[in-house]
Amino acid sequence: MKYDRVYNFSAGPSILPEEVLESVRDNLLNYKGSGMCVMEMSHRSKVFQQIIDEAEADLRELMNIPDNYKVMFIQGGATLQFAMLPMNLMKNGVADYIVTGNWSKKAYKEAQKYGKINLVATSEDRNFAYIPDCSDLPISEDADYVYICENETIHGTTYQQLPNTKGKILVSDQSSMFLSKPCNVSDYGVIYGGVQKNIGPAGMVIVIMREDLIREDLPTYVPTYMSYATHANNGSMYNTPNCWSIYVCGEVFKYLKKIGGLEVMAKMNEEKAKILYDFLDNSKMFRGTVDKEFRSLMNVPFVTASKETDAEVVAATKAAGFDNLKGHKSVGGLRASIYNAMPKEGVIALVDFLKKYEAENYKG
Ligand SMILES: *Cc1c(COP(=O)(O)O)cnc(C)c1O
């Protein structure tokens, strides 16, 4: 492969479009005639202001974000949001959480520090292999919001339909599905995602929040940095932002626009996922761990009949130039993260390899 790169199936930080990396390389020492690298640049400079403005404008265009939503680039990853959201959104001190995997469970536990948190649905009974029916949940009358993780990166599940929140604000962690398909932003109060899964370099989260949810009257214990108003009122530059991540994310937005936007991206992602799932459904050696209807387009966990065989397959894939296929310890087996930037050829090559491995090693 070009540059001796491997097919990288990492769940995050993860693969980026080669074209973007090449453009970053070409502009590394002298960004568009500025005479310096973006890493060396003042965040108050005109050049950087243009980078962040364009990044926001391109994201707004890609996702068709309505004017009454703010876009914020915040540090601390998606994990900081587990605390920041309840701190900012709680008025009644009550929120309803749907727990469908490790990430929503972490968010659920963190939120308990800040209020009364109700678990309104969970799929833990079957190790999070499905999404529970969310059409008629016991939503609390005084809930300040309803929380979901829309694509569980570790368990490989995704919502086919958003929960019926009975009029309450929906908050969604989209980290591992951000920009993988079109999204109707108005269905949500808040959408957020750590960027290192599907967009750019680690260390930043993008928060898209309905304007009226941003409050100034927060409890005094809330750190200045953890108030959304701080970020919204200062164009994400109250302090020094993650300039590098904002720049590379912006390049990825431009790339997505160039290839035709999220409709096109979604088609490509569906095609890629189908290749892998069709293989798993027809294999005698491997099987997907998620109920078909809730399978993620991005993270595909699968197993063989034994842990020993799983480990052998992981080692064999690595030796053959496919990296980061070891599953998370809570699911075991293997996991292929096939984010936006994974080319179709990468998935085809992996499936060809697994087919051959099965033919040579499966004893029934
Ligand atoms: C990775 C991930 C997180 C945590 O992201 P950090 O940036 O490491 O804090 C949260 N939610 C989901 C769905 C993730 O995939």
The ligand as an SDF file (V2000), in Angstrom:
LIG
                    3D

 15 15  0  0  0  0  0  0  0  0999 V2000
  -14.5600    7.2370   22.6000 C   0  0  0  0  0  0  0  0  0  0  0  0
  -15.8910    7.5840   23.0570 C   0  0  0  0  0  0  0  0  0  0  0  0
  -16.0810    8.4410   24.1580 C   0  0  0  0  0  0  0  0  0  0  0  0
  -14.9300    9.0080   24.9570 C   0  0  0  0  0  0  0  0  0  0  0  0
  -14.1570    9.8780   24.2030 O   0  0  0  0  0  0  0  0  0  0  0  0
  -12.8910   10.6240   24.8090 P   0  0  0  0  0  0  0  0  0  0  0  0
  -12.6110   11.6670   23.7970 O   0  0  0  0  0  0  0  0  0  0  0  0
  -11.8090    9.6080   24.9340 O   0  0  0  0  0  0  0  0  0  0  0  0
  -13.2580   11.1820   26.1180 O   0  0  0  0  0  0  0  0  0  0  0  0
  -17.3770    8.7380   24.5180 C   0  0  0  0  0  0  0  0  0  0  0  0
  -18.4230    8.2480   23.8430 N   0  0  0  0  0  0  0  0  0  0  0  0
  -18.2670    7.4200   22.7820 C   0  0  0  0  0  0  0  0  0  0  0  0
  -19.4720    6.9150   22.0650 C   0  0  0  0  0  0  0  0  0  0  0  0
  -17.0070    7.0700   22.3590 C   0  0  0  0  0  0  0  0  0  0  0  0
  -16.8500    6.2610   21.3060 O   0  0  0  0  0  0  0  0  0  0  0  0
  1  2  1  0
  2  3  1  0
  2 14  2  0
  3  4  1  0
  3 10  2  0
  4  5  1  0
  5  6  1  0
  6  7  2  0
  6  8  1  0
  6  9  1  0
 10 11  1  0
 11 12  2  0
 12 13  1  0
 12 14  1  0
 14 15  1  0
M  END
$$$$
